[in-house]
Each structure stands twice: as C-alpha cells, then as structure tokens.
Amino acid sequence: MIAQLNKDLGQDNAVSAAQEHLQGENGAEAIVLSLQKFLPTVTPRLSELLYRIDLGEKYEASLTNLTSDLYYRCLAEMILKRIIQKVLTRKAFSDKKI
C-alpha cells in the first residue's frame, strides 16, 4: 500500500513508516501521520497530486474552511482511503481469470 501511495505521489520516500508501526490497528494511523507531514511540502502541486490519486476537486473543496492542521489531517485520511480502494480493486481483478 505504501508503494502505491509513493508511486501516486511521485516520490519513492514521500510516505514511510517502520514495519512495526504498520502492524495491527495503528497501521493506518502511522500512514496518515506520515502523509500529514508530507502534504504541506507539496502544497503548490497538491491539485496535480490529488488528480493523480483520483481525488476530485470536490474533495479538496470540502475542506476549505478547516484550519491547516485539520485540513492536512482530513486530506491525508481521504488519500489513504482512496489508495486502499485502488489496491483492493486491483487485487480483486488480478486474482480472477478471464
């Protein structure tokens, strides 16, 4: 999942988390925190990255009235949710033989 996320963000090390932090129920939180730190560094290109991840402008627009820390937190959660959907869809179709 982190590999897909970094691919979509266009950087090999945009998001990282130690393997032990990805285990269990705190795995998603570790990814969200890493994303939350990364996103402010790409603010000028944010629209381009969201397009690549396949999050429409309406998602970003829905967060416009939030404080910056809450904005990046919610955006990180939206991105993670979309990446999970992409990975699960790819897995579902790759296992089926036509």
Backbone torsions as a table, in degrees:
resi	resn	phi	psi	omega
1	MET	NA	-41.4	178.8
2	ILE	-65.5	-35.8	178.1
3	ALA	-61.9	-43.6	178.4
4	GLN	-64.2	-42.0	179.9
5	LEU	-62.3	-47.7	179.2
6	ASN	-64.7	-36.0	176.7
7	LYS	-61.6	-47.4	-179.5
8	ASP	-66.9	-30.8	178.8
9	LEU	-82.0	-11.6	175.9
10	GLY	80.3	17.2	178.2
11	GLN	-141.4	136.1	-177.9
12	ASP	-66.1	-28.6	-175.8
13	ASN	-122.8	28.2	-179.8
14	ALA	-61.6	-44.8	-180.0
15	VAL	-124.7	130.0	178.2
16	SER	-145.5	152.5	176.3
17	ALA	-156.1	142.2	178.4
18	ALA	-63.2	145.3	-176.3
19	GLN	-55.1	-38.3	-179.4
20	GLU	-67.1	-24.4	177.6
21	HIS	-79.5	-16.7	-179.0
22	LEU	-89.3	-6.0	-179.6
23	GLN	-82.0	144.7	173.5
24	GLY	71.9	-157.7	-172.2
25	GLU	-74.7	-12.0	-179.5
26	ASN	-93.5	2.1	-178.1
27	GLY	-61.1	-47.2	179.8
28	ALA	-63.1	-39.1	179.8
29	GLU	-62.7	-40.0	178.9
30	ALA	-62.7	-40.5	179.2
31	ILE	-69.1	-43.0	179.7
32	VAL	-61.7	-42.9	179.7
33	LEU	-63.5	-41.0	178.0
34	SER	-65.1	-43.6	176.8
35	LEU	-62.1	-41.8	-178.5
36	GLN	-60.7	-33.8	177.2
37	LYS	-76.3	-34.0	-176.4
38	PHE	-75.7	-41.3	-171.3
39	LEU	-55.7	-42.2	179.6
40	PRO	-62.4	-23.1	-179.2
41	THR	-75.6	-14.8	-178.1
42	VAL	-119.0	21.3	-175.9
43	THR	-51.5	-43.1	179.4
44	PRO	-61.5	-29.0	-178.5
45	ARG	-103.3	11.3	-172.5
46	LEU	-59.1	-43.7	179.8
47	SER	-60.2	-41.4	177.8
48	GLU	-62.3	-43.9	179.9
49	LEU	-66.6	-39.9	178.5
50	LEU	-65.2	-36.0	176.3
51	TYR	-64.0	-42.9	179.4
52	ARG	-64.2	-35.9	179.3
53	ILE	-77.6	-17.6	-179.9
54	ASP	80.6	42.0	170.8
55	LEU	-110.5	116.0	-176.9
56	GLY	-67.6	168.8	-179.6
57	GLU	-62.4	-26.8	-179.0
58	LYS	-63.9	-30.3	178.5
59	TYR	-68.8	-45.8	178.8
60	GLU	-66.3	-39.1	-179.6
61	ALA	-64.8	-30.7	-179.5
62	SER	-68.6	-11.4	-177.6
63	LEU	-106.3	5.0	-170.2
64	THR	-61.5	-29.1	-175.5
65	ASN	-92.9	9.5	-178.8
66	LEU	-89.8	156.0	173.0
67	THR	-65.8	159.5	-173.7
68	SER	-61.3	-40.1	-179.8
69	ASP	-66.4	-40.3	178.0
70	LEU	-71.2	-36.2	177.5
71	TYR	-57.9	-50.9	-178.5
72	TYR	-68.5	-33.0	176.9
73	ARG	-64.3	-50.2	-179.7
74	CYS	-64.4	-40.3	178.7
75	LEU	-64.0	-41.1	177.4
76	ALA	-61.3	-41.5	178.7
77	GLU	-65.9	-40.0	177.4
78	MET	-63.5	-42.3	180.0
79	ILE	-63.7	-45.6	180.0
80	LEU	-61.6	-42.3	178.6
81	LYS	-60.6	-43.0	-179.4
82	ARG	-67.1	-39.4	178.9
83	ILE	-64.8	-40.8	177.4
84	ILE	-61.1	-43.3	177.4
85	GLN	-59.4	-44.3	-179.6
86	LYS	-63.1	-44.0	-178.9
87	VAL	-65.5	-44.5	-179.7
88	LEU	-65.6	-39.9	178.2
89	THR	-64.2	-45.3	178.8
90	ARG	-61.5	-41.3	178.9
91	LYS	-64.3	-43.4	-178.8
92	ALA	-62.3	-39.8	-178.1
93	PHE	-83.9	-23.7	-179.5
94	SER	-77.9	-23.7	-179.4
95	ASP	-82.6	-16.2	-176.7
96	LYS	-91.9	136.8	177.1
97	LYS	-97.1	135.7	-177.9
98	ILE	-91.6	NA	NA
